[in-house]
Amino acid sequence: MIGPRANPVSGVARVAAKAAVALCIAAAAGFAIPAGTAKTYTIAMDGTRFIPDTLTVQRGDRVVWVNKDPFPHTATARGTFDSKSVAAGHSWSYVARQTGEIPYVCTLHPGMKGALLVQ
């Protein structure tokens, strides 16, 4: 006799259905990004400057800040992201989730300013 647990496909189908529902909820909430379209951009922290100081990206893109100076920096956008201290030779990344202009600074060097424009 074949019982309800004898068909492994039905278990797989249930998991797939739950995953599909979760993706639909994420899409409705504005979190879904089409697969394969996200890009990665790099901003250097070099000479107590952000290079480039303004960067335009798409929602879902990853931005990586790389500290090329011999001392720590931060990339801090109040209320949006905060890298905390990024040591010399290290990096930190952020995935842009909301559109708009996001100004940011290095809290350790307030003259170091940049802007992320998310479309």
C-alpha positions as CSV (number, residue, x, y, z in Angstrom):
1,M,0.0,0.0,0.0
2,I,1.3,3.5,-0.9
3,G,0.8,6.0,1.9
4,P,0.7,9.8,1.8
5,R,4.5,10.0,2.3
6,A,5.4,7.6,-0.4
7,N,5.4,10.2,-3.1
8,P,8.5,12.4,-2.7
9,V,7.4,14.7,-5.6
10,S,4.5,16.0,-3.5
11,G,7.0,17.1,-0.8
12,V,9.1,18.8,-3.3
13,A,6.1,20.4,-4.9
14,R,5.0,21.8,-1.5
15,V,8.4,23.3,-0.9
16,A,8.4,24.9,-4.3
17,A,5.0,26.3,-3.8
18,K,6.0,27.8,-0.5
19,A,9.1,29.4,-2.1
20,A,6.9,30.8,-4.9
21,V,4.6,32.3,-2.4
22,A,7.5,33.9,-0.5
23,L,8.9,35.3,-3.8
24,C,5.4,36.8,-4.6
25,I,5.2,38.4,-1.2
26,A,8.8,39.8,-1.6
27,A,7.9,41.2,-5.1
28,A,4.7,42.8,-3.7
29,A,6.8,44.5,-1.0
30,G,9.2,45.9,-3.5
31,F,12.2,43.7,-2.7
32,A,12.4,41.5,-5.8
33,I,15.2,42.3,-8.3
34,P,15.2,40.6,-11.6
35,A,17.9,37.9,-11.6
36,G,21.1,38.6,-13.2
37,T,20.6,42.4,-13.6
38,A,22.3,43.6,-10.5
39,K,25.8,45.1,-10.9
40,T,28.6,45.8,-8.5
41,Y,30.3,49.2,-8.3
42,T,33.4,50.2,-6.4
43,I,34.1,53.5,-4.6
44,A,37.7,54.1,-3.4
45,M,38.4,55.8,-0.1
46,D,41.7,57.3,-1.2
47,G,43.5,60.5,-0.2
48,T,40.7,61.3,2.2
49,R,38.2,61.4,-0.7
50,F,35.6,59.1,-2.1
51,I,36.4,58.3,-5.7
52,P,34.0,58.8,-7.4
53,D,32.3,61.2,-5.1
54,T,29.0,60.7,-6.8
55,L,27.8,57.4,-8.2
56,T,24.5,56.5,-10.0
57,V,23.3,52.9,-9.6
58,Q,20.1,51.0,-10.0
59,R,18.0,49.5,-7.2
60,G,19.5,46.2,-6.4
61,D,23.1,47.1,-7.3
62,R,25.9,46.5,-4.8
63,V,28.3,49.3,-4.0
64,V,31.7,48.3,-2.4
65,W,33.8,50.9,-0.6
66,V,37.5,50.0,-0.6
67,N,39.8,51.8,1.8
68,K,43.1,52.5,0.1
69,D,44.3,55.0,2.7
70,P,46.6,53.9,5.6
71,F,44.0,54.8,8.2
72,P,40.3,53.9,8.8
73,H,37.2,55.6,7.2
74,T,33.5,55.2,7.3
75,A,30.7,55.5,4.7
76,T,27.8,56.7,6.7
77,A,24.4,57.9,5.4
78,R,22.3,58.8,8.4
79,G,19.3,56.5,8.6
80,T,20.2,54.4,5.6
81,F,23.6,52.8,6.0
82,D,26.7,52.9,8.2
83,S,29.9,50.9,7.4
84,K,31.3,51.6,10.9
85,S,35.1,51.8,10.8
86,V,36.6,50.3,7.6
87,A,40.3,49.5,8.3
88,A,43.1,50.3,5.8
89,G,43.1,47.7,3.0
90,H,39.6,46.5,3.9
91,S,36.2,47.0,2.2
92,W,32.5,47.2,3.0
93,S,29.4,46.8,0.8
94,Y,25.8,48.0,0.6
95,V,23.0,46.8,-1.7
96,A,20.8,49.8,-2.8
97,R,17.2,48.9,-1.9
98,Q,15.5,52.3,-2.1
99,T,15.5,54.9,-4.9
100,G,16.6,58.5,-4.4
101,E,19.7,60.5,-3.5
102,I,21.7,59.2,-0.5
103,P,24.3,61.7,0.7
104,Y,27.0,60.1,2.9
105,V,30.1,61.1,4.8
106,C,33.1,59.7,6.6
107,T,32.3,60.3,10.2
108,L,36.1,60.2,11.0
109,H,36.9,62.8,8.3
110,P,33.7,65.1,7.9
111,G,35.2,66.8,4.8
112,M,35.0,63.5,3.0
113,K,31.5,63.5,1.4
114,G,29.8,61.5,-1.4
115,A,26.4,60.8,-2.8
116,L,24.8,57.6,-4.1
117,L,22.0,58.2,-6.6
118,V,19.7,55.2,-6.8
119,Q,17.4,54.9,-9.7
